[in-house]
Amino acid sequence: MDKILVVDDEPKLVDMIVEYLRAEGFWAVGLTDGVQALQAAHSERPDLIVLDVLMPGRNGFDILRELRKTADIPVILLTAKAEEADKVLGLELGADDYLTKPFSLRELVARIRVVLRRLQKGASASGRLSSASLSAASSTGSTDASPGEEVLRAGPLVVFPERMEVYKNGKKIALTPTEFKLLEAFVRHPKKVFTRMQLLEILGDAYIGYDRVLDTHVSNLRKKIEDVPSQPKLILTVYGVGYKFGGDG
């Protein structure tokens, strides 16, 4: 049963969402405080967080920014504001989807299912979190594949799609789900030049039309896997087109 953490400063809305999610077969818990949400992300290890942006004190952007320092839990942002700048900021910070209030609970559930499916729903929450360790940070791990497990190798990188884990020269690299999806696409097709539109489609509908967001995620990915991010040798820019993988396949 997938665990969903719902965070919003409107108690009635939280109760309504939680009740609906439980009726749809999810394990769900609701909170109205951002600090408690961060604590719950560590203790409960949910599969996905539904997070309101406009909360007093620590708003949703602050919580997401803090969460992304240590965890790659999928996040769907909720907000009453429909400004493009807010959506872009949320996606740049690592949100997986963005839903503007008012919304139907049926649509929310549909988006939750899409995100979970896109992020390999079969993996356990603890397995997903281990790749970016909630307790900060072990960079060690095993590059040994289990029997029948798919392994992608390209240059100094070893990628395990089922685990959502990446190693460079034997060292584990913590990636967000968005960064992992981009890297997996590059590694699977090392000679392919991806247009920006193709990469946005890989990331999902929430990203379509937001080239700036794509460039931000590519930049963040380079910071994690390149020896010298300002002089990338793995993720190369093809000017006027998009990006390609430059490592040896």
C-alpha positions in Angstrom: 0.0 0.0 0.0 1.5 3.3 -1.1 2.0 5.9 1.7 0.9 9.4 1.0 1.6 12.4 3.2 -0.7 15.4 2.8 0.4 18.8 4.1 -1.8 21.8 3.9 -2.7 24.6 6.5 -6.4 24.0 5.8 -7.5 21.2 8.3 -10.8 20.6 6.5 -9.1 20.2 3.1 -6.5 17.9 4.6 -9.1 15.7 6.2 -11.1 15.5 3.0 -8.0 14.6 0.9 -6.9 12.0 3.4 -10.3 10.4 3.6 -10.6 10.2 -0.2 -7.1 8.7 -0.5 -7.9 6.1 2.0 -11.1 5.2 0.2 -8.9 4.8 -3.0 -6.7 2.3 -1.2 -3.8 4.5 -0.1 -2.2 4.7 3.3 -2.6 8.5 4.0 -1.9 10.9 6.9 -2.4 14.6 7.0 -0.5 17.4 8.6 -1.0 21.2 8.8 2.5 22.2 9.8 5.6 22.3 7.6 8.1 21.5 10.3 6.1 18.4 11.3 6.0 17.5 7.6 9.8 17.4 7.4 9.9 15.2 10.5 7.3 12.9 9.1 9.2 12.6 5.8 12.1 11.2 7.8 10.1 9.0 10.2 7.3 7.7 8.0 9.2 7.6 4.7 6.1 8.2 2.5 6.0 7.2 -1.2 4.7 10.6 -2.1 4.0 14.0 -0.5 1.1 16.3 -1.5 2.4 19.7 -0.4 0.6 23.0 -0.2 2.7 26.0 -1.2 0.9 28.9 0.5 1.3 28.0 4.2 2.2 30.4 7.0 5.7 30.2 8.4 7.6 27.8 6.3 5.9 27.7 2.9 5.8 24.8 0.5 8.8 26.0 -1.5 10.9 26.2 1.7 9.9 22.7 2.7 10.6 21.3 -0.7 14.0 23.0 -0.8 14.9 21.6 2.5 13.5 18.1 1.6 15.5 18.0 -1.6 18.8 18.3 0.4 18.4 14.8 1.7 15.5 13.0 0.1 14.1 12.3 -3.4 10.5 11.6 -2.3 8.1 12.5 -5.1 6.2 15.7 -4.4 3.0 17.1 -5.9 2.6 20.8 -5.1 -0.8 22.4 -4.4 -1.4 26.1 -4.6 -4.2 28.7 -5.1 -1.8 30.7 -7.3 -1.6 30.0 -11.0 1.2 32.3 -11.9 3.8 30.7 -14.2 6.7 31.9 -12.1 5.4 29.9 -9.1 5.1 26.8 -11.2 8.5 27.2 -12.7 10.0 27.7 -9.2 8.3 24.6 -7.9 9.5 22.4 -10.8 13.0 23.8 -10.5 13.1 22.9 -6.9 12.3 19.3 -7.8 8.5 19.0 -7.6 7.1 16.2 -9.7 3.8 17.8 -10.5 1.8 20.9 -9.7 -1.9 21.2 -9.2 -3.8 24.6 -8.9 -6.7 25.0 -6.5 -9.5 24.4 -6.8 -9.1 20.9 -8.0 -11.1 17.7 -8.0 -10.0 14.9 -5.7 -10.4 12.5 -8.6 -7.8 14.5 -10.6 -5.4 14.6 -7.6 -5.6 10.8 -7.3 -5.0 10.4 -11.0 -1.9 12.6 -10.8 -0.6 10.7 -7.8 -1.0 7.4 -9.6 0.8 8.8 -12.7 3.8 10.1 -10.6 4.1 6.8 -8.7 3.9 4.8 -11.9 6.5 7.0 -13.5 8.9 6.6 -10.6 8.7 2.8 -10.7 5.9 2.2 -8.3 7.2 -1.3 -7.6 10.1 0.0 -5.6 9.6 0.3 -1.9 9.8 3.7 -0.3 12.8 2.7 1.7 14.5 1.6 -1.5 13.9 4.9 -3.2 15.0 6.9 -0.2 18.2 5.0 0.2 19.5 6.5 -3.0 19.5 9.9 -1.4 19.6 8.8 2.2 17.3 10.7 4.5 19.8 10.6 7.2 22.2 12.3 4.9 24.3 10.6 3.4 26.0 7.5 2.9 27.9 7.5 -0.4 28.7 3.8 -0.3 26.7 1.0 -1.8 26.9 -2.1 -3.8 27.5 -2.1 -7.6 26.8 -5.8 -7.7 23.6 -6.6 -9.7 21.1 -9.1 -8.4 20.3 -12.1 -10.7 18.3 -10.8 -13.7 18.6 -7.1 -12.6 19.1 -4.6 -15.4 22.3 -2.7 -15.3 23.3 0.2 -17.6 27.0 1.1 -18.0 28.3 4.2 -19.7 31.7 5.6 -19.2 32.3 6.0 -15.5 28.7 5.5 -14.7 26.8 2.4 -13.6 23.0 2.8 -13.5 20.5 0.5 -11.8 17.0 1.5 -13.2 15.0 -0.7 -10.8 16.8 0.6 -7.7 17.0 4.2 -9.1 20.7 4.2 -8.1 23.7 5.6 -9.9 27.4 5.0 -9.2 30.3 6.9 -10.6 33.7 5.1 -10.4 32.1 3.0 -7.6 30.8 5.9 -5.6 27.1 6.3 -5.1 25.6 9.5 -6.5 22.3 10.8 -5.0 19.9 12.0 -7.6 16.4 13.3 -7.5 13.7 11.4 -9.5 13.8 14.1 -12.2 17.6 13.9 -12.5 17.5 10.2 -12.6 14.9 10.1 -15.4 17.1 12.4 -17.4 20.3 10.5 -16.8 18.6 7.1 -17.6 17.4 8.5 -20.9 20.8 9.7 -21.8 22.5 6.5 -20.8 20.0 4.2 -22.6 20.6 6.2 -25.8 24.2 7.4 -25.6 24.4 8.5 -29.3 21.0 10.2 -29.4 20.6 13.9 -29.5 17.6 14.7 -27.5 15.6 17.8 -28.3 14.3 19.9 -25.4 10.8 18.8 -26.2 11.7 15.1 -26.1 13.3 15.5 -22.7 10.4 17.5 -21.4 8.1 14.7 -22.5 10.2 12.2 -20.6 9.8 14.3 -17.5 6.1 14.4 -17.8 3.2 16.8 -18.7 3.9 19.2 -15.9 7.2 20.2 -17.5 5.9 20.8 -21.1 6.7 24.3 -22.2 9.2 25.0 -19.4 12.6 24.9 -21.1 14.2 26.9 -18.2 13.2 24.2 -15.8 14.8 21.5 -18.0 18.1 23.5 -18.2 18.1 23.9 -14.4 17.8 20.1 -13.9 20.5 19.4 -16.5 22.7 21.9 -14.6 22.0 20.2 -11.3 22.7 16.8 -12.8 26.1 18.0 -14.2 27.0 19.3 -10.7 26.6 15.7 -9.4 28.1 13.6 -12.1 30.7 15.7 -13.9 34.3 16.1 -12.8 34.2 19.8 -13.8 30.5 20.8 -14.2 31.5 24.0 -16.1 33.3 21.8 -18.6 30.9 18.8 -19.0 32.1 15.7 -20.7 29.1 13.4 -20.0 26.0 15.6 -20.6 26.8 17.7 -23.6 24.8 20.7 -25.0 23.9 20.5 -28.7 23.4 24.2 -29.4 20.1 25.0 -31.0 18.8 21.5 -30.4 19.1 20.1 -26.9 21.4 17.7 -25.1 23.3 14.4 -25.7 25.3 11.9 -23.6 29.0 12.3 -24.3 30.4 9.4 -22.2 31.5 6.2 -23.9 28.6 3.8 -24.1 
